[in-house]
Amino acid sequence: MTDNTDYQGITIVDQHQPRLTRVQQLIALLALGAILIALWMLFAAEREITIRHTRVDGIPVSVFTRRDAPPAPAVLIGHGFAGSRQLMQPFAITLAQNGYVAVAFDFPGHGHNRNPLTGELGETERAQVLLDAFRRVARYARELPASDGRLATLGHSMAGDVLVRYADREPEVDASIAVSPYLSRPLGADGTPPNLLFVYGEYEPEMIMQQGREALATVAALAPAEIELDTTYGNMAEGSARRMVIADGVEHIGVLYSSTSLRAALDWLNQVYDRDSNGLVDARGPWLGLFYAGILLLTWPLSQLLPRIAQEPLGARLGWRRLLPLVVVPAVLTPLILWPIPSDFLSIVIGDYIALHFGLYGLLTLLLLVLVGHQQPAALWQGVSAPAFVLALLCVGIYQTLAVALPTDRFVSSFIPDGGRTVTMLVLFGAALLWFAADEWLTRGGAPGAYALTKLLFLVSLMLAVALNLNELFFLVIIIPAILILFVLYGLFSTWIYNRTNYPLVAAVTNALAFASVITVSFPMVE
């Protein structure tokens, strides 16, 4: 919280304390108000619910029950690939509020499940590992004191196929809800899985929605094109009922937050079990939006309280003519160089390739900065106050943990890696730090718009890598939209931090840590 000057090589600390302007104070108050309202509403949705966390044969499980509710059917809730049990909270909260016993869990390799996901995609071994976890938690759910012994299943994406496999072997399931499922086989008219509801987002791939239509067509004796939405075909008393619902305006993840999806699932179970309920549906989507908007707004005034690390803004200060080769060449060369190189040294899916991409991209950028941009490594520390740098790192790191990481892990999806992913986290952090350090230095103090251009080129470079090796890197497509969102969010953080501190490396370190954390928890651990 100081300004620094340099006199004969010695950093002098100016005791002037930074202050917020009235506009910044007003924005901070508005942001805090938005954050508090959002948190109040998010916790209010759980006010009548008890949430208990446990492990079943090493599988992390969360049990949601309404306080003082009589025994009720248990609903086993499974997440999709690269998901976690936190991601399924909208369904768990909705069902628990309406008297059901909602049981969510982390599949092997996902979330906080330290058991690796074995086998390759499409192999019997992988399907069996997922099915075994599903079966173990289903047995636990049936035996809960709050359960009346009856069981329904609900699965998103990958778990939609798992619940079909489970129903093939466990006929005691009363109802199944498949949310945006990817099915590995066509469904016949034999009522397996029983009383099946399909829920899709409007912007889902037509291919997976066609699977739902075909499944309904088999029991309706109609052509798939003749299937009508929101219409029940088959006989619910016999277990052959099927229905298809499409939630407007959402895609593969947004479908989990849609009130249409949540109400359709609740209504379906109420019909199967002939139950009445209060009809409460989780509505966290807008409150999460308000919370993150508040965090974003609060970051700007708080950044003005950081210490001044350098008296003058540091950075490469390159104009467009000298900058363009330095940003384009690494974007093109990185995927080409890595194309023939094996990448299977980390324990998470494609995490090793992402580490290599970050690391090589950053190394090439640093080399070009020195060889072509004529930047000297000593310039990184010239006129820099080391105590102010450490203080700024601590402040930003604590803020991002409290404001972003912990709330996201609590209300959205797994965000904080557990001990089983430490090595992967450290490798990804080191690789990401190479790129973020090079990029922050390269883009500061020079051509306007350079910061946004380098982020765009990084995404283009990843897409080129996918195009060169689609079979191995297909799952990169999943995380590219997430990286884009993080670039926007942390890009604003970075700009405000740099404008106050005059030093690019604060944001480089904290951004690398955030990206490494997200990537580490986003993909399953494998053998």
C-alpha positions as CSV (number, residue, x, y, z in Angstrom):
1,M,0.0,0.0,0.0
2,T,2.9,2.3,-0.8
3,D,4.4,4.1,-3.7
4,N,8.0,3.3,-4.6
5,T,10.9,5.4,-6.0
6,D,14.3,4.2,-6.9
7,Y,17.4,6.2,-5.8
8,Q,20.9,4.9,-6.7
9,G,19.6,1.4,-6.9
10,I,17.8,1.5,-3.6
11,T,14.0,1.2,-3.4
12,I,12.6,4.0,-1.3
13,V,9.1,3.6,0.1
14,D,6.7,6.5,0.0
15,Q,4.3,6.4,3.0
16,H,1.4,7.8,0.9
17,Q,-1.6,5.6,1.5
18,P,-3.9,4.8,-1.5
19,R,-7.5,6.0,-1.1
20,L,-10.7,5.3,-3.0
21,T,-12.5,8.0,-4.7
22,R,-16.2,8.5,-3.9
23,V,-17.2,6.8,-7.2
24,Q,-15.0,3.8,-6.2
25,Q,-16.5,3.7,-2.7
26,L,-20.0,3.8,-4.2
27,I,-19.2,0.9,-6.6
28,A,-17.6,-1.1,-3.7
29,L,-20.8,-0.6,-1.6
30,L,-23.0,-1.6,-4.5
31,A,-20.9,-4.6,-5.2
32,L,-20.9,-5.7,-1.6
33,G,-24.7,-5.4,-1.5
34,A,-25.0,-7.5,-4.6
35,I,-22.7,-10.2,-3.2
36,L,-24.6,-10.3,0.2
37,I,-28.0,-10.5,-1.5
38,A,-26.8,-13.3,-3.8
39,L,-25.3,-15.3,-0.9
40,W,-28.4,-14.8,1.2
41,M,-30.6,-16.2,-1.6
42,L,-28.2,-19.1,-2.3
43,F,-28.2,-20.2,1.3
44,A,-31.9,-19.5,1.7
45,A,-32.6,-22.3,-0.9
46,E,-31.0,-24.7,1.6
47,R,-32.6,-23.3,4.8
48,E,-35.0,-26.3,5.3
49,I,-32.4,-28.9,4.1
50,T,-29.8,-30.9,5.8
51,I,-26.7,-31.7,3.7
52,R,-24.5,-34.4,4.9
53,H,-21.2,-35.3,3.2
54,T,-19.7,-38.8,3.6
55,R,-17.8,-41.4,1.6
56,V,-19.0,-44.8,0.5
57,D,-16.2,-47.2,-0.3
58,G,-14.0,-44.1,-1.0
59,I,-16.7,-42.4,-3.2
60,P,-17.5,-38.9,-2.0
61,V,-21.3,-38.6,-1.4
62,S,-23.6,-35.8,-0.5
63,V,-27.1,-36.6,1.0
64,F,-29.8,-33.9,0.8
65,T,-32.9,-34.3,3.0
66,R,-35.6,-32.0,4.1
67,R,-35.7,-31.6,7.9
68,D,-38.5,-33.5,9.6
69,A,-39.7,-35.1,6.4
70,P,-41.1,-38.6,6.5
71,P,-39.3,-41.5,4.8
72,A,-39.4,-41.0,1.0
73,P,-38.0,-42.4,-2.2
74,A,-34.3,-41.9,-2.7
75,V,-33.1,-40.3,-6.0
76,L,-29.5,-41.2,-7.0
77,I,-28.0,-38.3,-9.0
78,G,-25.0,-38.8,-11.3
79,H,-23.0,-36.0,-13.1
80,G,-21.5,-36.0,-16.5
81,F,-18.0,-36.3,-17.8
82,A,-15.7,-33.7,-16.3
83,G,-18.4,-32.8,-13.9
84,S,-18.9,-33.2,-10.1
85,R,-21.6,-33.7,-7.6
86,Q,-21.7,-29.9,-6.9
87,L,-22.7,-29.4,-10.5
88,M,-25.9,-31.4,-9.8
89,Q,-27.0,-29.3,-6.8
90,P,-29.9,-27.6,-8.6
91,F,-31.6,-31.1,-9.0
92,A,-30.5,-32.2,-5.5
93,I,-31.9,-29.1,-3.8
94,T,-35.1,-29.1,-5.8
95,L,-35.8,-32.8,-5.0
96,A,-34.9,-32.5,-1.3
97,Q,-37.1,-29.4,-0.9
98,N,-39.9,-31.5,-2.1
99,G,-39.4,-34.3,0.3
100,Y,-37.2,-36.7,-1.7
101,V,-33.9,-38.0,-0.4
102,A,-31.4,-36.7,-3.0
103,V,-28.0,-38.5,-3.1
104,A,-25.3,-37.0,-5.3
105,F,-21.8,-38.4,-5.7
106,D,-18.5,-38.1,-7.6
107,F,-17.7,-40.8,-10.2
108,P,-14.1,-42.3,-10.1
109,G,-11.5,-39.7,-11.2
110,H,-14.0,-36.8,-10.9
111,G,-14.4,-34.1,-8.3
112,H,-12.9,-35.3,-5.0
113,N,-13.0,-39.0,-5.8
114,R,-9.3,-40.1,-5.6
115,N,-10.0,-43.5,-7.3
116,P,-8.8,-43.1,-11.0
117,L,-11.1,-43.6,-13.9
118,T,-9.7,-46.7,-15.7
119,G,-10.1,-47.9,-19.3
120,E,-10.5,-45.9,-22.5
121,L,-13.5,-44.1,-23.8
122,G,-16.0,-46.6,-25.1
123,E,-14.3,-49.6,-23.6
124,T,-16.1,-52.1,-21.4
125,E,-13.7,-51.6,-18.5
126,R,-14.5,-47.9,-18.2
127,A,-18.3,-48.5,-18.4
128,Q,-17.9,-51.2,-15.7
129,V,-16.0,-48.8,-13.4
130,L,-18.7,-46.2,-13.7
131,L,-21.4,-48.7,-13.2
132,D,-19.8,-50.2,-10.2
133,A,-19.6,-46.8,-8.5
134,F,-23.3,-46.1,-9.4
135,R,-24.3,-49.5,-7.9
136,R,-22.4,-49.0,-4.6
137,V,-24.0,-45.6,-4.0
138,A,-27.4,-46.8,-5.1
139,R,-27.2,-49.6,-2.4
140,Y,-26.2,-47.0,0.1
141,A,-29.1,-44.7,-0.9
142,R,-31.7,-47.4,-0.5
143,E,-30.5,-48.2,3.1
144,L,-30.5,-44.6,4.4
145,P,-32.8,-44.1,7.4
146,A,-34.6,-41.3,5.5
147,S,-35.3,-43.5,2.5
148,D,-38.4,-45.7,2.3
149,G,-36.5,-48.2,0.2
150,R,-37.7,-47.1,-3.2
151,L,-35.2,-45.8,-5.7
152,A,-35.2,-43.5,-8.8
153,T,-32.2,-42.4,-10.8
154,L,-31.2,-39.2,-12.5
155,G,-28.1,-38.7,-14.6
156,H,-26.6,-35.9,-16.8
157,S,-24.7,-36.6,-20.0
158,M,-22.4,-39.6,-19.3
159,A,-24.4,-40.6,-16.3
160,G,-27.5,-40.9,-18.5
161,D,-25.9,-43.8,-20.2
162,V,-24.8,-45.3,-16.8
163,L,-28.3,-45.3,-15.4
164,V,-29.5,-47.2,-18.5
165,R,-26.9,-49.8,-17.9
166,Y,-27.8,-49.9,-14.2
167,A,-31.5,-50.4,-14.9
168,D,-30.5,-53.4,-17.2
169,R,-29.2,-55.2,-14.1
170,E,-31.3,-53.7,-11.3
171,P,-35.1,-53.9,-12.2
172,E,-36.1,-52.5,-8.8
173,V,-35.6,-48.9,-10.1
174,D,-39.0,-47.1,-10.3
175,A,-38.2,-44.1,-12.5
176,S,-35.3,-42.7,-14.5
177,I,-34.5,-39.2,-15.6
178,A,-31.8,-38.8,-18.3
179,V,-30.7,-35.2,-18.7
180,S,-28.9,-34.6,-22.0
181,P,-27.7,-38.2,-22.2
182,Y,-25.2,-39.7,-24.6
183,L,-26.6,-43.2,-25.0
184,S,-24.2,-46.0,-26.0
185,R,-27.1,-48.2,-27.4
186,P,-30.6,-47.8,-28.7
187,L,-33.4,-48.4,-26.2
188,G,-36.1,-51.0,-26.9
189,A,-39.7,-51.1,-25.9
190,D,-39.1,-53.4,-22.9
191,G,-39.5,-50.7,-20.3
192,T,-35.8,-50.5,-19.5
193,P,-35.0,-48.2,-17.9
194,P,-38.5,-47.9,-16.3
195,N,-40.6,-44.8,-16.6
196,L,-37.9,-42.8,-18.4
197,L,-38.0,-39.0,-18.8
198,F,-35.6,-37.3,-21.3
199,V,-34.7,-33.7,-20.8
200,Y,-32.6,-31.7,-23.3
201,G,-31.5,-28.1,-23.7
202,E,-32.7,-26.3,-26.8
203,Y,-29.1,-25.9,-28.1
204,E,-28.0,-29.5,-27.6
205,P,-26.7,-31.4,-30.6
206,E,-29.5,-32.8,-32.7
207,M,-27.8,-36.2,-32.7
208,I,-28.4,-36.8,-29.0
209,M,-32.0,-35.4,-29.1
210,Q,-32.7,-37.8,-31.9
211,Q,-31.7,-40.7,-29.6
212,G,-34.5,-39.5,-27.2
213,R,-37.1,-39.4,-30.0
214,E,-36.2,-42.9,-31.1
215,A,-36.5,-44.2,-27.6
216,L,-40.0,-42.8,-27.3
217,A,-40.9,-44.0,-30.8
218,T,-40.3,-47.6,-29.8
219,V,-43.0,-47.6,-27.1
220,A,-45.4,-45.3,-29.0
221,A,-45.2,-47.4,-32.2
222,L,-44.6,-44.2,-34.2
223,A,-41.8,-42.8,-36.4
224,P,-39.3,-40.6,-34.4
225,A,-40.4,-37.5,-36.4
226,E,-44.0,-38.0,-35.2
227,I,-43.0,-37.9,-31.5
228,E,-44.5,-34.8,-29.7
229,L,-42.7,-33.1,-26.9
230,D,-44.3,-32.9,-23.4
231,T,-46.4,-36.0,-24.2
232,T,-46.2,-39.2,-22.2
233,Y,-46.1,-42.5,-24.2
234,G,-46.4,-45.9,-22.7
235,N,-47.9,-47.0,-19.4
236,M,-46.6,-45.5,-16.1
237,A,-48.2,-48.3,-14.0
238,E,-46.4,-50.9,-16.1
239,G,-43.1,-49.0,-16.0
240,S,-43.0,-48.3,-19.8
241,A,-43.8,-44.6,-19.7
242,R,-41.5,-42.3,-21.6
243,R,-41.6,-38.5,-22.2
244,M,-39.3,-35.9,-23.7
245,V,-38.9,-32.3,-22.6
246,I,-36.8,-29.5,-24.2
247,A,-35.7,-26.6,-22.0
248,D,-35.7,-23.3,-24.0
249,G,-32.7,-21.2,-24.3
250,V,-30.0,-23.4,-22.8
251,E,-27.3,-25.8,-23.8
252,H,-25.5,-28.8,-22.3
253,I,-24.6,-27.2,-18.9
254,G,-27.4,-24.6,-18.8
255,V,-30.0,-27.3,-18.9
256,L,-28.9,-28.1,-15.3
257,Y,-30.1,-24.7,-14.1
258,S,-33.2,-24.4,-16.2
259,S,-36.5,-24.2,-14.2
260,T,-38.1,-26.2,-17.0
261,S,-35.6,-29.1,-16.5
262,L,-36.0,-29.0,-12.7
263,R,-39.8,-28.8,-12.7
264,A,-40.0,-31.6,-15.4
265,A,-37.9,-33.9,-13.2
266,L,-40.0,-33.1,-10.1
267,D,-43.3,-33.5,-11.8
268,W,-42.2,-36.8,-13.4
269,L,-41.2,-38.3,-10.0
270,N,-44.4,-37.0,-8.4
271,Q,-46.4,-38.8,-11.0
272,V,-44.5,-42.1,-10.7
273,Y,-44.8,-42.1,-6.9
274,D,-48.2,-40.4,-6.7
275,R,-46.9,-37.7,-4.4
276,D,-47.9,-34.1,-3.8
277,S,-45.2,-31.6,-3.0
278,N,-44.6,-27.9,-2.4
279,G,-43.3,-27.4,-6.0
280,L,-40.3,-25.4,-4.9
281,V,-37.6,-25.3,-7.6
282,D,-34.0,-24.2,-7.2
283,A,-33.4,-20.9,-8.9
284,R,-29.7,-20.3,-8.3
285,G,-28.8,-19.3,-11.8
286,P,-29.7,-15.5,-11.5
287,W,-28.2,-15.4,-8.0
288,L,-25.0,-16.8,-9.2
289,G,-24.9,-14.3,-11.9
290,L,-25.5,-11.5,-9.4
291,F,-22.8,-12.9,-7.1
292,Y,-20.1,-13.0,-9.8
293,A,-21.2,-9.6,-11.1
294,G,-20.7,-8.3,-7.6
295,I,-17.3,-9.9,-7.3
296,L,-16.2,-8.4,-10.7
297,L,-17.4,-4.9,-9.6
298,L,-15.7,-5.2,-6.2
299,T,-12.4,-6.1,-7.8
300,W,-11.9,-2.7,-9.4
301,P,-12.0,-0.5,-6.3
302,L,-10.1,-3.1,-4.2
303,S,-7.3,-3.2,-6.7
304,Q,-6.7,0.5,-6.0
305,L,-5.7,-0.5,-2.5
306,L,-2.8,-2.7,-3.7
307,P,0.8,-1.4,-3.1
308,R,2.6,0.3,-5.9
309,I,5.4,-2.1,-6.9
310,A,7.2,0.0,-9.5
311,Q,7.3,3.7,-9.9
312,E,6.9,3.5,-13.7
313,P,4.7,1.0,-15.6
314,L,6.9,-2.0,-16.6
315,G,6.3,-4.1,-19.7
316,A,7.6,-4.7,-23.2
317,R,6.0,-1.5,-24.6
318,L,6.0,-2.8,-28.2
319,G,4.1,-1.2,-31.0
320,W,2.1,-3.3,-33.5
321,R,5.0,-3.7,-36.0
322,R,7.3,-5.3,-33.6
323,L,4.6,-7.1,-31.6
324,L,2.8,-9.0,-34.3
325,P,5.6,-11.5,-35.1
326,L,6.0,-12.2,-31.4
327,V,2.4,-13.1,-30.9
328,V,1.7,-15.0,-34.1
329,V,4.8,-17.2,-34.4
330,P,4.3,-19.0,-31.0
331,A,0.6,-19.5,-31.7
332,V,1.4,-21.4,-35.0
333,L,4.6,-23.2,-34.0
334,T,3.4,-24.6,-30.6
335,P,0.7,-27.0,-32.0
336,L,3.0,-28.0,-34.9
337,I,5.9,-28.8,-32.7
338,L,3.8,-30.7,-30.2
339,W,1.9,-32.6,-32.9
340,P,4.2,-35.7,-33.0
341,I,5.2,-35.6,-29.3
342,P,3.5,-38.1,-26.9
343,S,1.7,-36.5,-24.0
344,D,0.7,-39.0,-21.3
345,F,2.8,-38.1,-18.3
346,L,0.1,-36.6,-16.0
347,S,-2.8,-38.4,-14.3
348,I,-5.6,-36.3,-15.8
349,V,-7.2,-36.5,-19.2
350,I,-5.3,-34.2,-21.7
351,G,-3.8,-32.3,-18.7
352,D,-0.4,-33.3,-19.9
353,Y,-1.0,-31.8,-23.4
354,I,-2.4,-28.5,-21.9
355,A,0.8,-28.3,-19.7
356,L,3.0,-28.8,-22.7
357,H,1.0,-26.2,-24.8
358,F,1.2,-23.6,-22.0
359,G,4.9,-24.3,-21.4
360,L,6.2,-24.3,-25.0
361,Y,4.0,-21.4,-26.0
362,G,5.4,-19.4,-23.0
363,L,9.0,-20.4,-23.7
364,L,8.8,-19.5,-27.4
365,T,7.3,-16.1,-26.4
366,L,10.1,-15.5,-23.9
367,L,12.7,-16.4,-26.4
368,L,11.2,-14.1,-29.0
369,L,11.0,-11.3,-26.5
370,V,14.7,-11.5,-25.9
371,L,16.0,-12.3,-29.4
372,V,13.6,-10.2,-31.5
373,G,12.0,-7.8,-29.0
374,H,15.3,-7.0,-27.4
375,Q,14.0,-7.3,-23.9
376,Q,16.5,-8.0,-21.1
377,P,15.6,-10.4,-18.3
378,A,17.0,-8.0,-15.8
379,A,14.2,-5.5,-16.7
380,L,11.8,-7.8,-14.8
381,W,13.2,-6.6,-11.5
382,Q,14.5,-3.2,-12.2
383,G,13.0,-0.6,-9.8
384,V,10.8,-3.3,-8.2
385,S,9.9,-3.3,-4.5
386,A,10.2,-7.0,-3.5
387,P,8.1,-6.5,-0.3
388,A,5.4,-4.7,-2.2
389,F,5.4,-7.5,-4.8
390,V,5.0,-10.2,-2.1
391,L,2.3,-8.2,-0.3
392,A,0.3,-7.7,-3.6
393,L,0.6,-11.5,-4.4
394,L,-0.8,-12.4,-1.0
395,C,-3.6,-9.9,-1.2
396,V,-4.7,-10.9,-4.7
397,G,-4.3,-14.6,-3.9
398,I,-6.4,-14.4,-0.8
399,Y,-9.1,-12.4,-2.6
400,Q,-9.4,-14.8,-5.5
401,T,-9.5,-17.7,-3.1
402,L,-12.3,-16.2,-0.9
403,A,-14.2,-14.5,-3.7
404,V,-14.0,-17.0,-6.5
405,A,-12.5,-20.4,-5.6
406,L,-14.4,-21.2,-2.4
407,P,-17.9,-20.0,-3.6
408,T,-17.5,-21.7,-6.9
409,D,-16.5,-25.0,-5.2
410,R,-19.5,-24.6,-2.9
411,F,-22.3,-23.6,-5.3
412,V,-21.3,-24.4,-8.8
413,S,-18.7,-27.2,-9.4
414,S,-15.5,-28.7,-8.0
415,F,-12.9,-25.9,-8.2
416,I,-10.3,-26.6,-5.5
417,P,-8.0,-29.6,-6.2
418,D,-7.6,-32.2,-3.4
419,G,-4.4,-33.8,-2.4
420,G,-4.5,-36.5,-5.0
421,R,-4.0,-34.0,-7.7
422,T,-1.1,-32.0,-6.2
423,V,1.6,-33.1,-8.6
424,T,-0.7,-32.4,-11.6
425,M,-1.5,-29.0,-10.1
426,L,2.2,-28.0,-9.6
427,V,3.1,-29.1,-13.2
428,L,0.2,-27.1,-14.7
429,F,1.0,-24.1,-12.5
430,G,4.7,-24.1,-13.7
431,A,3.7,-24.4,-17.3
432,A,0.9,-21.8,-17.1
433,L,3.2,-19.4,-15.3
434,L,5.7,-19.5,-18.2
435,W,3.0,-18.4,-20.6
436,F,1.2,-15.9,-18.4
437,A,4.5,-14.2,-17.4
438,A,5.6,-13.9,-21.0
439,D,2.2,-12.7,-22.1
440,E,1.7,-10.2,-19.4
441,W,5.1,-8.6,-20.0
442,L,4.7,-8.7,-23.8
443,T,1.3,-7.0,-23.9
444,R,1.7,-4.3,-21.3
445,G,2.6,-0.7,-22.1
446,G,2.4,-1.0,-25.8
447,A,-0.1,-1.5,-28.6
448,P,-3.7,-1.1,-27.5
449,G,-5.7,-4.3,-27.9
450,A,-2.6,-6.5,-27.7
451,Y,-3.8,-8.2,-24.5
452,A,-7.1,-9.4,-26.1
453,L,-5.3,-10.5,-29.3
454,T,-2.9,-12.8,-27.5
455,K,-5.8,-14.5,-25.7
456,L,-7.6,-15.0,-29.0
457,L,-4.5,-16.4,-30.6
458,F,-4.0,-18.8,-27.7
459,L,-7.5,-20.2,-28.3
460,V,-6.9,-20.4,-32.0
461,S,-3.6,-22.3,-31.2
462,L,-5.6,-24.8,-29.1
463,M,-8.1,-25.3,-31.9
464,L,-5.3,-25.9,-34.3
465,A,-3.9,-28.5,-32.0
466,V,-7.3,-30.2,-31.9
467,A,-7.6,-30.1,-35.7
468,L,-4.2,-31.8,-36.0
469,N,-4.9,-34.5,-33.5
470,L,-8.7,-34.8,-33.2
471,N,-8.7,-38.4,-31.7
472,E,-6.3,-37.6,-28.9
473,L,-7.3,-34.0,-28.1
474,F,-11.1,-34.0,-28.7
475,F,-11.8,-33.3,-25.0
476,L,-10.0,-29.9,-25.4
477,V,-13.1,-28.7,-27.1
478,I,-14.9,-29.1,-23.7
479,I,-12.6,-26.7,-21.9
480,I,-12.1,-24.0,-24.7
481,P,-15.3,-22.2,-23.7
482,A,-14.3,-22.3,-20.1
483,I,-10.9,-20.9,-20.9
484,L,-12.6,-18.1,-22.9
485,I,-14.7,-17.1,-19.9
486,L,-11.6,-17.2,-17.6
487,F,-9.7,-15.0,-20.0
488,V,-12.4,-12.4,-19.9
489,L,-12.8,-12.5,-16.1
490,Y,-9.2,-12.7,-15.2
491,G,-8.2,-10.4,-18.0
492,L,-10.2,-7.6,-16.2
493,F,-8.6,-8.6,-12.9
494,S,-5.2,-8.4,-14.6
495,T,-5.7,-5.0,-16.1
496,W,-6.9,-3.4,-12.9
497,I,-4.0,-5.0,-10.9
498,Y,-1.4,-3.8,-13.5
499,N,-2.8,-0.3,-13.6
500,R,-2.4,0.0,-9.9
501,T,0.8,-1.9,-9.3
502,N,2.7,-1.0,-12.6
503,Y,4.0,-4.6,-12.5
504,P,2.8,-7.4,-14.8
505,L,4.0,-10.4,-12.8
506,V,1.4,-10.1,-10.0
507,A,-1.4,-11.0,-12.4
508,A,0.8,-13.6,-14.1
509,V,1.3,-15.6,-10.9
510,T,-2.3,-15.4,-9.7
511,N,-3.7,-16.1,-13.1
512,A,-1.5,-19.1,-13.6
513,L,-2.6,-20.5,-10.2
514,A,-6.3,-20.0,-11.1
515,F,-6.0,-21.6,-14.6
516,A,-3.9,-24.5,-13.2
517,S,-6.6,-25.1,-10.5
518,V,-9.5,-25.1,-13.0
519,I,-7.8,-27.4,-15.5
520,T,-6.6,-29.8,-12.7
521,V,-10.2,-30.3,-11.4
522,S,-12.0,-30.1,-14.7
523,F,-10.8,-33.4,-16.1
524,P,-10.9,-36.9,-14.5
525,M,-7.9,-38.6,-13.1
526,V,-7.0,-41.7,-15.1
527,E,-4.5,-44.5,-15.0
